[in-house]
């Protein structure tokens, strides 16, 4: 049922003449001035020559709100003492609707029931916020081969059945060459969600993109939601649209939601013929996968509507469409609120906009080469202090005590770094006795001295199989990566028997065993996975600043610091040249160090032994940077630069203003010691914190070139400070001005 509300007049109706009481004399006939009431009332004109009727007392105040008849819960109650309202005459039946003309399409939609007295005339209706949603529907959802049996259109059916849509006006926007039966665009206008104007343009013909591209592009560009519909039994039209028109739509889309609706029930589910010359699949159905693929290309939502009933239209299609409608309304509301806030923020002089400071230079840390440094130590044969021989007293390999002891407790026991009481593991003691023995004979035939008075230690390998694979085992130990599979392959090349290979592997595991723990190949591989980097950075720290196995002593500020030549040569090129060249340090055990404090030099040795360091503060980091530059250790220099930068960036402005560190002096030291990255960063840091550092006395020590750089990149800029001063002056003048005058 379609309800049309009856509008009541605002003025009260005239009363009908009252009938005389039974037995009373009849009232005189009405004169020329109209009918009279008995007794006379205010509605009757006075008789000619009769005295005027007395005035009535003023009526009790009545409610201003509208009244319904009969009274409803929506109407305000009448005032006390007020007479009951007279009964109204029944409203006249509404006139029949005017038939639609040839150029208009009538669309009757149900109107929600309302209180008749609340329905005000159009001139007095309150103005609602003008909000609209524009939907563009493209495509023909009818079967091209069964046009006679085609049901009502998808859009028309939805607008007629949706409870959220109301309206009674629809029209055609364009017509195709004066043909009304099949218009190019049909425009439906209705109301959604009560006060939202809904404009729908339905285009069943795709030829509009060829004939009137300008109009179709504007419609698609202004659309809030786009619906592409097709019939699942018209595959020829689907492929034509997909190949010819979908690329055009993609270029015209403006990030709006798209719904692809596949309408109809598939009549032929068999697979079509794949022959390129066969056209038997012209009338076959469009598969679901083809529709989903089209939706992926457009980033759309894919729906299958088997029929145009209440379920598929109201709940399925309508639910998705109404969701996108709500999203479009929310987006428009947020954009409108943003514009309103921007327009109402300030109508006078706007405050100056503070630009962002320039980005600070990014420092990239140098990659660690700790692995390769110690691995190359095995091949360079520098600072060798142990030589391995076979049972025939033939030299097999050379190595370094410090590296072997950092890996194995077997070598610690062999080189008297630890005693059996310290280890307390019988398997390690037994492995040491079974594999190695030390030859201290001064008349050894194959003896060679690396330097006078410091001959390398001679070790005899008792096990012949282990001795034949010793070079591979040492390479495996020095690499630090513990590549067990690679070690097994190298051993198999020299030992053919698989049992002998397993025996050698077990002996290697015994050498690398930790005292008090069960050692197995699985545990070794797990340890390798957990420690992908070289493990010497923790093991070598045990020998830092300790006299065990030390072969060089540094004298710094009246104190001595023991060290190991092999580690220094492997990690520092300057010390490698110093200990292996024609220098005094190559043959001396005590080496003096000048220009560096003991704490700084210990931090430098800590980096060489462990590949890491942790300065106590910015001042110590700068001293360590100077030491790294003196010994040409570039990675340590980069680490110190990153530490200084991190410390300065983490300081708040108040701490920067009150700290005693001289940033300008730090800048000059960085330039003097060729730390270009740090000096450039410090210049940017001073320019970014210009208001803090410009107040300090050391700011005047900047050179002319440095001052010009800071003034050019300062933050905030001079222009901003001038605009801010003018704005503050304007605000102050507005506050001091008399508002009354």
C-alpha positions in Angstrom: 0.0 0.0 0.0 1.3 3.4 -0.9 0.3 6.2 1.6 -0.1 9.8 0.7 -0.3 12.2 3.7 -3.2 14.7 3.7 -2.1 18.3 4.6 -4.5 20.1 6.9 -5.0 23.9 6.6 -3.4 26.1 9.2 -6.5 28.3 9.9 -9.5 26.9 11.9 -12.7 26.0 9.9 -15.9 28.0 10.3 -18.6 26.6 12.6 -21.9 25.4 11.3 -25.1 27.2 12.5 -26.4 25.7 15.7 -29.8 24.0 15.8 -32.5 25.5 18.2 -33.4 23.6 21.3 -36.6 21.4 21.5 -39.6 23.6 22.4 -37.8 26.9 21.9 -39.1 29.4 19.5 -37.6 29.2 16.1 -34.8 31.5 15.3 -35.5 34.3 12.9 -34.5 33.7 9.3 -31.0 34.8 8.5 -30.8 38.2 7.1 -28.6 39.4 4.4 -25.6 39.5 6.8 -25.6 35.7 7.2 -26.9 33.1 9.6 -27.3 33.7 13.3 -26.8 31.4 16.3 -29.0 31.2 19.4 -27.8 32.3 21.7 -25.7 34.7 19.6 -22.0 33.8 19.4 -18.9 35.5 18.2 -19.1 33.7 14.9 -22.5 35.3 14.0 -22.8 38.9 12.7 -24.8 41.3 14.9 -28.3 42.1 13.9 -29.1 45.4 12.3 -29.9 47.9 15.1 -29.1 45.4 17.9 -26.6 46.2 20.5 -23.2 44.7 20.0 -22.5 41.4 21.7 -20.3 41.5 24.7 -16.7 40.5 24.1 -15.7 37.1 25.2 -13.0 36.6 27.9 -9.6 35.7 26.5 -9.2 32.0 25.9 -6.7 30.1 28.0 -3.3 29.8 26.4 -3.0 26.8 24.1 0.0 24.8 23.2 2.0 26.0 20.3 2.7 22.6 19.0 0.6 21.0 16.3 -2.4 18.8 17.2 -3.5 15.6 15.7 -7.1 14.4 15.4 -7.8 12.1 17.0 -5.1 13.1 19.6 -2.0 10.9 19.5 1.0 10.4 21.7 3.0 12.8 19.4 0.8 15.8 20.2 1.3 18.0 23.3 -1.6 18.0 25.9 -4.0 20.9 25.9 -3.7 23.6 28.5 -5.8 23.4 31.6 -9.3 25.0 31.3 -9.1 25.2 27.6 -12.2 24.0 25.7 -11.9 20.8 23.8 -11.0 21.2 20.2 -13.9 20.7 17.8 -14.0 17.6 15.6 -12.6 18.2 12.1 -14.4 17.2 9.0 -12.9 14.1 7.3 -10.2 14.9 4.8 -11.1 14.7 1.2 -9.6 11.7 -0.7 -6.3 12.4 -2.5 -6.5 13.0 -6.2 -5.4 10.1 -8.4 -1.8 10.3 -9.5 -1.1 11.9 -12.8 0.0 9.5 -15.5 3.6 9.7 -16.6 4.4 11.3 -19.9 6.3 9.7 -22.7 9.7 11.2 -21.5 9.3 10.2 -17.8 9.5 6.9 -16.0 7.2 6.7 -13.0 8.7 4.9 -9.9 6.3 4.7 -7.0 8.1 4.0 -3.7 6.5 3.4 -0.3 6.3 6.5 1.9 6.8 5.9 5.6 3.7 6.7 7.7 3.8 10.1 9.5 1.5 12.1 11.7 -0.7 14.2 9.3 -0.7 17.3 11.5 3.1 17.2 11.6 3.3 17.5 7.8 3.9 21.2 7.2 3.6 23.0 3.9 6.6 23.1 1.7 7.3 26.7 2.4 7.4 26.0 6.2 9.4 22.7 6.0 12.8 22.9 7.9 15.8 22.9 5.6 17.8 19.7 5.8 21.5 19.4 5.1 22.0 18.7 1.4 23.8 15.4 1.2 23.8 13.2 -1.9 25.1 9.9 -3.1 25.8 9.4 -6.8 25.6 5.8 -8.1 26.4 4.8 -11.7 25.2 1.4 -12.9 26.7 0.1 -16.1 25.8 -3.0 -18.1 22.8 -5.1 -19.1 21.8 -7.8 -16.6 19.2 -9.3 -19.0 19.9 -12.3 -21.3 20.7 -11.1 -24.8 19.0 -14.2 -26.3 15.9 -14.1 -24.1 14.9 -10.5 -24.0 11.2 -11.2 -23.8 11.5 -13.1 -20.6 13.9 -10.7 -18.9 12.8 -9.7 -15.4 12.9 -6.1 -14.0 16.2 -4.4 -13.8 18.5 -4.8 -10.8 18.6 -1.1 -9.9 14.9 -0.6 -10.4 14.1 -3.6 -8.3 16.4 -2.5 -5.5 14.9 1.0 -5.4 11.4 -0.4 -5.3 12.0 -2.9 -2.5 14.6 -1.3 -0.2 13.1 -0.1 3.0 15.8 2.6 3.4 15.0 4.2 0.0 11.9 6.5 -0.4 10.8 8.8 -3.2 8.3 9.3 -6.0 10.3 10.9 -8.8 12.4 9.4 -11.6 13.4 10.7 -15.0 15.5 10.1 -18.0 18.7 12.2 -18.3 19.6 11.3 -21.9 17.8 9.5 -24.7 19.3 7.6 -27.6 18.2 9.2 -30.9 14.7 9.9 -29.7 14.2 6.3 -28.7 12.4 6.1 -25.3 12.0 2.3 -25.2 15.8 1.9 -24.6 17.3 5.0 -23.1 21.1 5.4 -22.9 21.1 6.7 -19.3 18.1 6.4 -16.9 18.2 8.7 -13.9 16.4 7.7 -10.7 16.1 10.2 -7.9 15.0 9.1 -4.4 15.8 9.6 -0.7 17.9 7.3 1.4 18.4 7.2 5.1 15.7 9.8 5.5 17.4 13.0 4.3 20.1 11.8 1.8 19.5 12.4 -1.9 20.1 9.3 -3.9 20.8 9.8 -7.6 21.3 6.7 -9.7 22.3 6.7 -13.4 21.5 3.3 -15.0 23.2 2.7 -18.4 22.3 -0.7 -20.0 24.1 0.1 -23.3 27.9 0.2 -23.4 28.0 2.1 -26.7 27.8 5.3 -24.9 31.6 5.1 -24.3 32.1 5.2 -28.1 29.4 7.8 -28.9 29.6 10.2 -25.9 32.8 9.6 -24.0 32.8 13.1 -22.4 29.4 12.5 -20.6 30.2 9.0 -19.5 33.7 10.0 -18.2 32.2 12.9 -16.2 29.5 10.5 -14.7 32.1 7.9 -13.7 34.4 10.6 -12.3 31.7 12.1 -10.1 30.3 8.7 -9.0 30.5 7.7 -5.4 29.7 4.0 -6.1 29.9 2.1 -9.5 27.9 -1.0 -10.2 28.9 -3.2 -13.2 26.2 -5.8 -14.0 26.0 -8.6 -16.5 24.1 -11.7 -17.2 25.9 -15.0 -16.6 24.3 -16.5 -19.8 25.6 -13.8 -22.1 29.3 -14.7 -22.5 29.8 -12.8 -25.8 28.8 -9.5 -24.2 30.9 -10.2 -21.1 34.1 -10.7 -23.2 33.3 -7.7 -25.3 32.9 -5.5 -22.2 36.0 -7.0 -20.6 38.2 -6.5 -23.6 36.9 -3.1 -24.9 35.3 -1.1 -22.0 36.9 -2.3 -18.7 40.3 -0.8 -19.6 38.5 2.5 -20.3 36.7 2.4 -17.0 40.0 1.7 -15.2 41.5 4.9 -16.5 38.4 6.9 -15.5 38.1 5.4 -12.0 38.9 7.7 -9.1 39.4 5.3 -6.1 35.7 4.7 -5.7 34.2 1.3 -4.6 33.1 -0.9 -7.5 30.5 -3.7 -7.2 30.4 -6.4 -9.9 27.0 -8.2 -10.0 26.6 -11.4 -12.0 22.8 -11.8 -12.4 21.0 -15.0 -13.4 21.1 -18.7 -13.1 23.5 -20.5 -15.4 21.7 -22.5 -18.0 24.6 -24.4 -19.4 27.3 -25.6 -16.9 29.2 -27.7 -19.4 32.7 -26.7 -20.5 32.7 -24.7 -23.8 34.6 -25.8 -26.8 38.2 -24.7 -26.8 38.7 -24.9 -30.6 39.7 -21.5 -31.9 37.5 -22.0 -35.0 34.5 -23.1 -33.1 31.8 -20.6 -32.0 29.6 -23.0 -30.1 30.4 -21.4 -26.8 28.8 -18.1 -27.8 25.7 -18.7 -25.7 27.5 -20.5 -22.9 27.5 -19.2 -19.3 30.2 -16.9 -17.7 32.0 -18.9 -15.0 32.5 -17.7 -11.5 36.3 -17.7 -11.9 36.0 -15.2 -14.8 33.9 -12.9 -12.7 36.3 -13.1 -9.8 39.2 -12.4 -12.1 37.5 -9.3 -13.5 36.8 -8.2 -9.9 40.5 -8.6 -9.0 41.5 -6.4 -12.0 39.3 -3.6 -10.9 39.7 -4.1 -7.1 36.0 -4.6 -6.9 33.5 -6.7 -4.8 32.1 -9.7 -6.7 28.4 -10.7 -6.1 26.4 -13.5 -7.7 22.6 -12.9 -7.8 20.8 -16.0 -9.0 17.4 -14.2 -9.0 16.0 -10.7 -8.3 14.1 -11.7 -5.2 14.0 -10.2 -1.7 16.9 -12.2 -0.4 19.4 -11.5 -3.2 18.3 -7.9 -3.7 17.4 -6.8 -0.2 19.9 -8.6 2.0 22.7 -9.6 -0.4 23.1 -6.8 -3.0 21.3 -4.2 -0.8 23.5 -4.9 2.2 26.8 -4.4 0.2 25.5 -1.3 -1.6 24.2 0.3 1.7 27.6 -0.4 3.3 29.4 1.5 0.6 26.7 4.3 0.8 27.4 4.7 4.5 31.2 4.8 3.8 30.7 7.5 1.2 28.6 9.6 3.5 31.2 9.3 6.3 34.0 10.3 3.9 32.0 13.3 2.7 31.2 14.4 6.2 34.8 14.2 7.3 36.0 16.2 4.3 33.3 18.8 5.0 34.3 19.1 8.7 38.0 19.5 7.7 37.1 22.3 5.3 35.0 23.9 7.9 37.7 23.8 10.5 40.2 25.2 8.1 37.9 28.1 7.2 36.9 28.8 10.8 40.3 28.4 12.4 41.4 32.0 12.1 39.9 34.8 10.0 42.6 37.4 10.6 46.3 37.2 10.2 47.4 33.5 10.3 50.3 32.4 12.4 53.5 31.7 10.4 54.1 28.1 9.5 57.3 26.6 10.9 58.9 24.5 8.3 60.6 21.2 9.2 64.4 21.3 9.8 66.6 19.8 7.2 67.3 16.1 7.5 70.5 15.2 9.2 73.2 13.3 7.3 72.9 9.5 7.6 76.0 7.6 8.7 76.3 4.1 7.6 78.4 1.7 9.8 81.1 -0.3 8.2 80.5 -4.1 8.1 82.5 -6.3 10.4 85.5 -8.2 9.0 86.4 -9.9 12.3 85.9 -13.4 10.7 88.2 -12.8 7.8 90.9 -11.1 9.9 91.5 -14.2 12.1 91.0 -16.6 9.2 93.7 -14.9 7.2 96.0 -15.2 10.2 96.4 -18.9 9.5 97.5 -18.3 5.9 99.8 -15.3 6.4 102.1 -17.3 8.8 102.9 -14.2 10.9 103.6 -14.4 14.6 103.6 -18.2 14.6 104.3 -19.6 18.1 103.4 -23.3 17.7 104.4 -25.8 15.0 102.8 -29.3 14.6 104.9 -32.3 13.5 104.0 -35.9 12.7 105.6 -39.0 14.3 108.4 -38.8 11.7 109.3 -35.3 12.9 108.0 -33.7 9.7 106.4 -30.3 9.9 102.6 -30.5 9.2 101.2 -27.1 10.1 101.8 -23.8 12.0 99.4 -22.1 14.3 99.0 -19.6 17.2 98.6 -20.5 20.8 96.1 -17.7 21.6 93.7 -18.8 18.9 93.8 -22.5 19.8 93.4 -21.8 23.5 90.4 -19.5 22.8 88.7 -22.5 21.2 89.7 -25.6 23.1 90.4 -26.6 26.7 92.6 -29.4 25.3 95.1 -26.7 24.0 94.8 -24.8 27.3 95.9 -27.9 29.1 98.6 -28.6 26.5 100.1 -25.1 26.7 99.8 -25.0 30.5 97.3 -22.2 30.5 95.1 -24.3 32.8 95.9 -27.3 35.0 94.0 -30.6 35.2 92.6 -29.5 38.5 91.1 -26.4 36.8 89.4 -28.4 34.1 88.2 -31.4 36.1 87.1 -33.4 33.0 88.7 -36.8 32.4 87.8 -37.0 28.8 89.6 -33.7 28.0 92.7 -34.8 29.9 92.7 -38.2 28.1 92.2 -36.6 24.7 95.2 -34.3 25.3 97.4 -37.2 26.3 96.4 -39.4 23.4 96.7 -36.8 20.6 99.6 -34.5 21.5 103.0 -34.3 23.1 105.5 -31.4 23.4 109.1 -31.7 22.2 111.4 -29.4 24.1 114.7 -30.8 22.6 117.0 -28.0 21.7 118.7 -30.1 19.0 115.5 -30.7 17.2 116.3 -31.3 13.5 113.4 -29.3 12.0 113.4 -26.4 14.4 112.9 -22.9 13.1 112.9 -19.6 15.0 110.5 -16.8 14.3 112.7 -14.4 16.2 115.9 -14.8 18.3 115.2 -15.9 21.9 111.5 -16.8 21.1 111.4 -20.1 19.2 107.9 -21.6 18.5 106.7 -24.5 20.5 107.0 -27.9 18.9 104.0 -30.3 19.2 104.1 -33.9 18.1 100.8 -35.3 16.8 100.6 -39.0 17.9 97.5 -40.0 15.9 98.4 -40.6 12.2 94.8 -40.2 10.9 94.3 -37.0 12.9 97.7 -35.7 11.7 96.8 -36.3 8.0 93.7 -34.1 8.4 95.2 -31.5 10.7 95.5 -28.8 8.1 91.7 -29.1 7.4 90.9 -29.2 11.1 92.9 -26.0 11.7 91.2 -24.2 8.8 87.9 -25.4 10.3 88.9 -23.9 13.7 90.2 -20.6 12.4 87.2 -20.0 10.2 85.1 -19.8 13.3 81.9 -20.7 11.4 82.0 -24.4 12.4 81.0 -25.8 9.0 80.7 -29.4 10.0 79.5 -30.7 6.6 82.4 -29.0 4.8 84.9 -30.5 7.3 83.4 -34.0 6.7 83.8 -33.6 3.0 87.5 -32.5 3.4 88.2 -35.4 5.6 86.6 -37.9 3.2 88.9 -36.7 0.5 91.9 -37.9 2.6 90.4 -40.8 4.5 88.5 -43.3 2.5 87.2 -45.5 5.3 83.9 -44.2 6.7 84.8 -45.5 10.2 88.0 -43.6 10.2 86.1 -40.4 9.1 83.8 -40.9 12.1 86.8 -41.4 14.4 88.4 -38.1 13.3 85.2 -36.2 13.7 84.7 -37.6 17.2 88.3 -36.4 18.1 87.5 -32.9 16.8 84.4 -32.8 18.9 86.4 -33.9 22.0 88.9 -31.0 21.3 86.0 -28.5 21.1 84.2 -30.0 24.1 83.2 -27.8 27.0 84.2 -29.3 30.4 81.3 -30.9 32.3 79.0 -31.1 29.3 78.0 -34.0 27.0 79.3 -33.3 23.5 77.7 -34.6 20.3 77.4 -33.5 16.7 73.8 -32.3 17.2 74.9 -30.0 20.1 77.7 -28.7 17.9 75.4 -27.9 15.0 72.9 -26.3 17.4 75.7 -24.2 18.9 76.7 -23.2 15.3 73.1 -22.1 14.5 72.9 -20.0 17.7 76.3 -18.5 17.1 76.4 -17.6 13.4 79.2 -15.1 14.0 82.7 -15.8 15.2 82.7 -17.0 18.8 86.3 -15.7 19.5 84.9 -12.3 20.5 83.8 -13.8 23.8 86.7 -16.3 24.2 89.5 -13.9 23.5 88.2 -11.5 26.1 89.5 -14.0 28.7 93.0 -13.1 27.6 92.6 -9.3 27.4 95.0 -7.4 29.7 96.4 -10.7 31.1 99.9 -12.0 31.0 98.9 -15.6 29.9 100.5 -16.3 26.5 101.4 -12.6 26.1 104.4 -11.9 23.9 104.4 -8.1 23.9 103.9 -5.4 26.7 102.8 -1.8 26.1 104.0 0.9 28.5 101.4 3.7 28.9 101.6 6.5 31.5 104.0 4.5 33.7 101.9 1.3 33.7 102.2 -1.9 31.5 99.5 -3.6 29.4 100.2 -7.1 28.2 99.0 -8.2 24.7 99.3 -10.9 22.0 101.1 -10.1 18.7 98.9 -12.5 16.7 95.7 -10.7 17.6 97.2 -7.3 17.0 98.7 -8.3 13.7 95.4 -9.9 12.5 93.2 -6.9 13.5 95.3 -3.8 12.9 97.3 -3.2 9.7 99.5 -0.5 11.4 100.6 -3.0 14.1 101.1 -5.7 11.5 103.6 -3.5 9.7 105.2 -2.5 13.0 105.8 -6.0 14.2 106.9 -7.6 10.9 108.9 -4.7 9.3 112.3 -3.3 9.9 111.2 -1.4 13.0 112.5 -1.5 16.5 109.1 -2.8 17.8 109.6 -6.0 15.7 112.4 -7.2 18.0 111.4 -5.5 21.2 109.1 -6.9 23.9 108.4 -3.6 25.7 106.8 -0.9 23.5 106.0 2.6 24.7 102.8 4.3 23.6 102.4 8.1 23.6 99.5 10.5 23.2 96.9 8.0 24.5 95.6 7.4 28.0 95.5 3.9 29.5 91.7 3.8 29.6 91.5 4.7 25.9 94.2 2.2 24.9 92.4 -0.6 26.9 89.2 0.3 25.0 91.1 0.1 21.8 92.5 -3.4 22.7 89.0 -4.5 23.7 87.8 -3.7 20.2 90.7 -5.6 18.6 90.0 -8.7 20.8 86.2 -8.7 20.8 85.1 -6.6 17.8 83.0 -4.4 20.1 83.5 -1.5 22.5 81.3 0.6 24.8 82.7 4.1 25.7 81.7 5.7 28.9 80.7 9.0 27.3 81.1 11.4 24.5 84.6 12.6 25.7 85.9 9.0 25.9 84.4 8.2 22.5 86.2 11.1 21.0 89.5 10.0 22.5 88.9 6.5 21.2 88.2 7.9 17.8 91.5 9.7 17.8 93.3 6.5 18.8 91.5 4.6 16.0 92.5 7.2 13.5 96.1 7.0 14.7 96.2 3.2 14.1 94.0 3.4 11.0 91.2 1.2 12.3 88.3 2.7 10.2 85.5 0.5 11.6 86.2 1.5 15.2 86.3 5.2 14.0 82.8 4.8 12.5 81.6 3.1 15.7 82.8 6.1 17.8 81.1 8.5 15.4 77.8 6.7 15.7 78.1 6.6 19.5 78.7 10.4 19.7 75.8 11.1 17.3 73.4 8.8 19.2 74.3 10.5 22.5 73.8 14.0 21.2 70.5 13.1 19.5 69.1 11.6 22.7 69.7 14.8 24.7 66.7 17.1 25.3 67.0 20.8 24.5 67.3 21.8 28.2 70.3 19.4 28.7 71.9 20.7 25.5 71.7 24.3 26.8 73.1 23.4 30.2 75.9 20.9 29.4 79.5 21.8 29.6 80.6 19.9 26.5 82.0 22.2 23.8 80.4 21.2 20.5 82.6 23.6 18.5 85.7 22.1 20.0 84.3 18.6 19.2 83.8 19.8 15.6 87.3 21.1 15.2 88.8 17.8 16.6 86.6 15.8 14.1 87.9 17.9 11.2 91.5 17.6 12.4 91.4 13.8 12.6 89.8 13.4 9.2 86.3 12.4 10.5 84.4 14.0 7.7 81.1 12.3 8.5 81.1 13.5 12.1 82.2 17.0 11.3 79.4 17.4 8.6 76.8 16.0 11.1 78.0 18.4 13.9 77.6 21.4 11.6 74.0 20.4 10.8 73.4 19.7 14.5 74.5 23.2 15.4 72.4 24.7 12.6 69.3 22.8 13.7 69.7 23.9 17.4 70.7 27.4 16.4 68.8 29.2 19.2 70.7 27.1 21.8 74.3 27.2 20.5 74.2 30.8 19.2 73.9 31.9 22.9 77.1 30.1 23.9 80.5 31.9 23.9 82.2 29.1 21.9 79.9 29.9 19.0 82.2 32.8 18.1 85.0 30.3 17.5 83.4 29.0 14.3 85.3 29.9 11.1 83.8 32.1 8.5 83.0 29.2 6.3 81.4 27.3 9.2 79.4 30.4 10.3 78.0 30.9 6.8 77.0 27.2 6.6 75.2 27.5 9.9 73.4 30.7 9.0 72.3 29.2 5.7 70.8 26.1 7.3 69.7 27.5 10.6 66.4 26.4 12.1 64.2 28.3 12.7 65.0 30.6 9.9 65.3 34.4 10.1 62.1 34.8 8.0 60.1 32.7 10.4 61.3 34.7 13.4 60.3 38.0 11.7 56.9 36.7 10.8 56.4 35.4 14.3 57.3 38.7 15.8 54.8 40.5 13.6 52.1 38.0 14.5 52.7 38.4 18.2 52.6 42.1 17.8 49.2 41.8 16.0 47.8 39.5 18.6 48.9 41.9 21.4 47.3 44.8 19.6 44.0 42.9 19.3 44.0 42.0 23.0 44.7 45.6 24.1 42.1 47.1 21.8 38.8 48.1 23.5 36.1 45.8 22.3 33.3 48.3 22.9 34.8 51.0 20.7 
